């Protein structure tokens, strides 16, 4: 599937929150690398890895929510039936990939 790269899809207020979260996640990942270099206990590493995975899941949820609130809702209330169908198909494909 081809990725469309339009100008401004994400809602303006969502961007800074996501960037802030991703910056914190980046710091967590660097911390995990240091823990490995310092030969830290495996359970401590696994705990931090779970925290990063949970934080990424929260970012993913925020992006999906923004997409549903902004892009999908716009298509569903708009006049273009092809756009509505395309947005529905995108979600179906996304959910199919998540199930793998």
N, C-alpha and C positions, 0 to 999 in steps of 0.2 A: 504494500500500500504506500502510495506517495504521500509524504508529509507536506502539507501546505504551510507556507511561511508568510502569513499575512503581517500587517503592521502591528496592530494592538488588540490582541485577543483577550489577554488576562485583564481582569479588573484592576484598576490602578491601586486601590488600597490593599490588594492581596500581595502584590510584588514585594514591598519592603518586609512584610512579615515572613514570606518564604525565604527571601535572601538572608534575613537574620537567622532563621532556623537552620538553613543550609550552612551558614558560616559556623554556627555552633556545632553542627554535625561534623564539619570539616575538622574542627578543633578536637572533637572526640576521637576521630579516626587517627589524627596525628598522635594523640595521647595513647591510643592502642599500639601504634607502631613503637612508641617509646617504651611501653610496657613490655613488648616483645624483646626489644633490644636489652632491656634491664632484666630479662629472664624472670618475669613475674609469674605468679602461680596461675595455672591454666583456668581455674574457676573464676579468678578475677578478670582474666581476658574474656572468657565467655560471657560473663555478666556485662562487661562493657560492649561486647559485640551485640548482645541482645538489646541493649539500650540504644545503640546506633540503628539497629534494624527497626525498632519501635519508633524512633524519631523520624526515620525515612518514611515509614508507613503513615505517620501523621502528616508529613509533607505531601505524600501522594494523595491522602484523603482531602487535604485542602485544595490541591490542584483539581481533583475530580469534582469537588463541590463547586469551585469557581467555574469549571467548564459547564457543569449542569445549570448553574444559576445564570450564567452569562451567554455562552455559546448555544447550548442546547435549547434553553428557554427562548432565546431569540429566534432560533430556527423554528421552533414549534409554534410560536405566535406570529411568525412572519408569513409572507404570502408565497414563498417559494417551496413547492412540494418536493423538488429535487434536493433542496438544502435540508429539509426535514428528514428525508430518506437517508441522505448522506450522514447526518449526525447520528441517526439511529444505527446505521451500519457501523460507524466508527466505534460506538459503544459496544455493540455486539462483538466486534473483532477484539476490542480491548479486553472484554470479559473472557473471551475465548482464550486469549493469550495468558491471562492471569490464572486460568485453570490448569495450565500445563505444568 
